[in-house]
């Protein structure tokens, strides 16, 4: 259904798919993002894309990414760790995790996973 929606909107129906619409429809199908828009990074021209970790970090904690780079060097993992340790959890991240947990709860209620193992705890071969 998500693929049909996107193809319809991008396939010449006369309407343009907005980023917000794509995020909302994606959310209904368990696709979550912290991206802020469609723009991709273009390192050659110095463009930090809306889809990048850097764009999100700079939006929620202006200036902290530069501090993270000084502390962690070029490694995105080290920068991310520094940010996680030194910047309070952004509301957007808290909200994203809430949405993921809600989606998981709904799916477990609607279609409980069946285990191939017996209830006594032994593992099925």
PyMOL commands that set and color helices and strands:
alter all, ss='L'
color gray80, all
select helices_A, chain A and resi 2-10+19-28+43-45+53-60+64-72+76-86+91-110
alter helices_A, ss='H'
color red, helices_A
deselect
rebuild
show_as cartoon
